[in-house]
């Protein structure tokens, strides 16, 4: 995705002439794109063009001032700011507007598996998800913090293909840091009995030390068949962001519309219904919010 950012040729993407704005919204089959499309409809007074680029590319493109707005995950933006991982330069000009979805590190094994902890994945075949997706980056951070990154047998499959190989017995675990519930995990749970791994506090602390945006979170019991108790894991935020020099009034307008029209926008994705306004505006360790967003939060009594 970073490589694609280098070859994209975009025009009219700055907040200058023609008043055209571009938004990196994810692929059309992703959960992000319909959210962006709904937001674009609510912002009819702005000429917004949606780009089918993903979280890693969006961070680079916005940082390079080639795209105006984008969706990404919080830990990806932290890496982009530092120039870590797939980013070959640091982008310290990225600013958050709001959180719109939450993701959870869902590490799935069979219910009868001897794998009890994340560290027990050593020596087993796991699905890391497709290469250069934000989810793969999260898995790399987690497995390195657990000290087993070089000890797992890695597959790089899409969510559905990975779930199929898991139910067929070709994979021992699915490592899916995604929105919950996830359709591919649901499908797998209909075929085989599953269990989600708990993240111990020591591992959570190590991960958060590497990337402060990754924090402890709890998945509710009953999220999937067979999950009969809450699961301690890591939470990630899916965020809308822009660059530091974007016009404050434009950002204020976007955030205001997103918050005041939440009920309309949340029809684009069921997980949006789980997001409170406080969660959408909450601070994120390691990241800075745009002044236009902070102004709206203050006026709305959210900060």
C-alpha positions in Angstrom: 0.0 0.0 0.0 2.9 2.3 0.7 4.3 1.5 -2.7 1.0 2.4 -4.3 1.1 5.8 -2.5 4.2 6.6 -4.4 2.7 6.1 -7.8 -0.7 7.6 -7.3 -1.2 10.7 -9.3 -3.9 12.8 -7.8 -5.2 16.2 -8.8 -7.3 18.8 -7.0 -6.6 17.2 -3.6 -5.5 20.2 -1.7 -7.8 22.7 0.0 -7.1 25.3 -2.6 -8.4 26.0 -6.0 -11.7 24.4 -7.1 -12.6 23.5 -3.5 -12.2 19.8 -4.2 -11.3 17.5 -1.3 -10.1 13.9 -1.5 -10.8 11.3 1.2 -9.0 7.9 1.5 -11.9 5.7 2.3 -10.7 2.1 2.0 -11.8 -0.4 -0.7 -15.4 -0.5 -1.8 -15.8 -3.9 -0.1 -14.4 -2.7 3.2 -16.4 -1.5 6.3 -14.9 2.0 5.8 -16.1 2.9 2.4 -19.9 3.0 3.2 -19.1 5.1 6.2 -17.2 7.6 4.1 -19.9 7.5 1.4 -22.6 8.3 4.1 -20.5 11.1 5.5 -19.9 12.5 2.1 -23.7 12.6 1.5 -24.2 14.6 4.8 -21.4 17.0 3.7 -23.1 17.9 0.5 -21.8 21.5 0.6 -18.3 20.1 0.2 -17.0 18.6 -3.0 -15.5 15.4 -1.6 -14.0 12.7 -3.9 -13.6 9.3 -2.3 -10.3 7.3 -3.0 -10.2 3.5 -2.6 -7.0 3.5 -0.6 -6.3 1.7 2.7 -5.1 2.7 6.1 -1.3 2.5 5.4 -1.6 4.3 2.1 -3.9 6.9 3.5 -1.4 7.8 6.3 1.4 8.3 3.7 -0.8 10.2 1.2 -2.2 12.6 3.7 1.2 13.1 5.2 2.5 13.9 1.7 -0.4 16.4 1.2 -1.6 14.4 -1.8 -5.0 13.5 -0.1 -6.9 15.7 2.3 -8.6 13.3 4.6 -8.5 9.7 5.3 -9.4 6.7 7.5 -6.8 4.6 9.3 -6.2 2.9 12.6 -4.7 4.8 15.5 -1.6 2.6 15.9 -0.9 3.0 12.1 -0.8 6.8 12.5 1.6 6.4 15.5 3.9 4.4 13.3 3.6 6.9 10.4 4.5 9.8 12.8 7.6 7.9 13.8 8.5 6.6 10.4 8.3 3.0 11.7 7.4 -0.2 10.0 6.4 0.2 6.3 6.9 4.0 6.5 10.2 5.2 5.1 9.8 8.7 6.4 8.1 10.3 9.4 4.8 12.2 9.0 4.4 14.5 12.0 1.7 16.5 10.3 -1.1 14.0 10.9 -4.0 15.1 13.0 -7.1 13.1 14.2 -10.6 14.4 13.7 -12.6 11.7 15.4 -12.9 7.9 16.1 -15.7 6.2 14.2 -15.2 2.5 15.0 -13.4 0.3 17.5 -11.4 -2.8 16.6 -10.4 -5.7 18.9 -7.4 -8.1 18.7 -9.4 -11.3 18.2 -7.1 -14.3 18.4 -9.2 -17.3 17.6 -8.3 -21.0 18.2 -10.4 -24.1 18.4 -12.1 -24.7 21.7 -10.2 -27.9 22.2 -6.8 -26.5 21.3 -3.9 -26.6 23.7 -3.1 -23.0 22.9 -4.1 -21.0 26.0 -2.1 -17.8 25.7 -0.8 -15.7 22.9 2.7 -16.9 23.7 1.5 -20.5 23.0 1.1 -19.7 19.4 4.8 -20.4 18.9 5.3 -23.3 16.5 1.8 -23.1 15.1 0.4 -21.9 11.8 -1.5 -18.7 12.0 -3.2 -16.3 9.6 -1.6 -12.8 9.8 -4.2 -11.4 7.3 -3.1 -10.0 3.9 0.3 -8.3 3.7 0.6 -4.5 4.3 -2.9 -4.2 5.8 -3.1 -2.4 9.1 -4.2 -5.6 10.7 -1.0 -7.3 9.7 0.9 -4.4 11.2 -1.0 -4.9 14.5 -0.2 -8.6 14.5 3.5 -7.9 13.9 3.6 -5.5 16.9 1.8 -8.0 19.2 3.8 -11.1 18.2 7.1 -9.2 18.6 6.1 -8.0 22.0 5.2 -11.6 22.9 8.7 -12.6 21.7 7.3 -15.2 19.2 7.2 -13.3 15.9 9.9 -15.5 14.3 8.5 -18.7 15.9 5.1 -18.8 14.2 4.3 -20.2 10.8 2.7 -17.3 9.0 0.0 -17.4 6.4 -1.1 -14.1 4.7 -4.7 -14.7 3.6 -7.8 -12.6 3.5 -10.3 -12.9 6.3 -12.7 -15.3 4.6 -10.0 -17.5 3.1 -8.2 -17.7 6.4 -11.4 -18.7 8.2 -12.0 -21.5 5.6 -8.5 -22.9 6.1 -9.0 -22.7 9.9 -12.2 -24.7 9.7 -10.5 -27.2 7.3 -7.7 -27.7 9.9 -5.0 -26.0 7.8 -4.5 -23.2 10.3 -4.2 -23.3 14.1 -5.3 -19.7 14.7 -6.8 -16.6 13.2 -5.2 -13.4 14.3 -7.8 -10.8 13.5 -7.5 -7.3 15.0 -10.8 -6.1 13.5 -14.3 -4.8 14.3 -16.3 -7.2 16.4 -18.2 -9.2 15.6 -16.4 -10.2 12.4 -18.3 -12.1 9.7 -15.5 -14.5 9.0 -15.1 -15.4 12.6 -18.8 -15.9 12.9 -18.8 -18.2 9.9 -15.9 -20.3 11.4 -17.8 -20.5 14.7 -20.7 -22.1 12.9 -18.5 -24.9 11.7 -16.2 -25.5 14.6 -16.2 -24.6 18.3 -13.9 -21.7 18.9 -12.2 -19.9 21.8 -10.7 -16.4 22.0 -7.3 -16.0 23.7 -7.0 -13.7 26.6 -4.2 -11.2 26.6 -2.4 -11.1 29.9 -1.5 -7.8 31.5 2.2 -8.2 31.0 1.8 -8.6 27.2 -0.6 -5.6 27.1 1.9 -3.5 28.9 4.7 -4.5 26.4 2.5 -3.8 23.4 1.4 -0.4 24.8 5.1 0.5 25.5 5.9 -0.1 21.8 2.8 1.7 20.5 0.7 3.6 23.1 -2.4 3.7 20.9 -2.9 0.0 21.5 -4.6 -0.3 24.9 -6.4 -2.9 27.0 -10.0 -3.6 26.0 -12.7 -6.2 26.8 -14.7 -8.2 24.3 -18.1 -9.0 25.7 -19.3 -12.5 26.4 -21.6 -14.0 23.7 -19.9 -12.0 20.9 -19.5 -15.4 19.1 -21.0 -18.8 19.8 -19.0 -20.5 22.6 -17.6 -17.3 24.0 -19.1 -17.6 27.5 -17.0 -15.0 29.4 -15.5 -11.6 28.7 -12.2 -11.7 26.9 -9.3 -9.3 27.8 -7.6 -8.1 24.7 -6.3 -5.0 22.9 -8.5 -2.3 21.4 -7.7 -0.2 18.4 -9.6 2.9 17.1 -10.5 3.5 13.5 -10.1 7.2 13.0 -10.9 10.0 10.6 -7.8 12.2 10.2 -6.3 15.0 8.2 -3.1 17.1 8.1 -2.1 19.8 10.5 -2.5 22.7 8.1 -6.0 21.8 6.9 -8.4 24.8 7.4 -9.8 24.8 10.9 -13.3 25.8 9.8 -13.5 22.9 7.3 -12.4 20.4 10.0 -14.9 21.9 12.4 -17.6 21.5 9.9 -16.8 17.9 9.1 -16.7 16.9 12.8 -19.9 18.8 13.6 -21.8 17.0 10.8 -20.4 13.6 11.8 -21.6 14.1 15.4 -24.9 15.8 14.7 -25.8 13.3 12.0 -24.5 10.2 13.7 -27.8 8.3 13.5 -27.9 8.7 9.7 -24.2 7.8 9.3 -24.4 4.8 11.6 -26.8 3.1 9.2 -23.7 2.5 7.0 -22.3 0.1 9.6 -23.9 -1.5 12.6 -20.8 -1.1 14.8 -21.3 2.7 14.7 -24.3 2.2 16.9 -21.9 1.0 19.7 -20.0 4.3 19.6 -20.9 7.0 22.0 -20.1 10.6 21.3 -17.7 10.5 24.2 -15.8 7.6 22.7 -15.8 9.3 19.3 -14.1 12.3 20.8 -11.9 10.6 23.4 -8.1 11.4 23.4 -5.8 8.8 21.9 -2.3 8.2 23.4 0.4 9.2 21.0 -1.8 11.2 18.7 -2.9 14.9 18.4 -6.4 16.1 17.5 -6.8 18.9 14.9 -7.7 22.3 16.4 -11.0 22.3 14.4 -12.0 19.0 16.1 -11.0 20.3 19.5 -13.0 23.4 19.0 -16.2 21.4 18.3 -15.6 19.1 21.2 -15.2 22.1 23.6 -18.4 23.7 22.3 -20.3 20.5 22.6 -19.1 19.9 26.1 -17.3 16.7 25.2 -13.9 17.8 26.3 
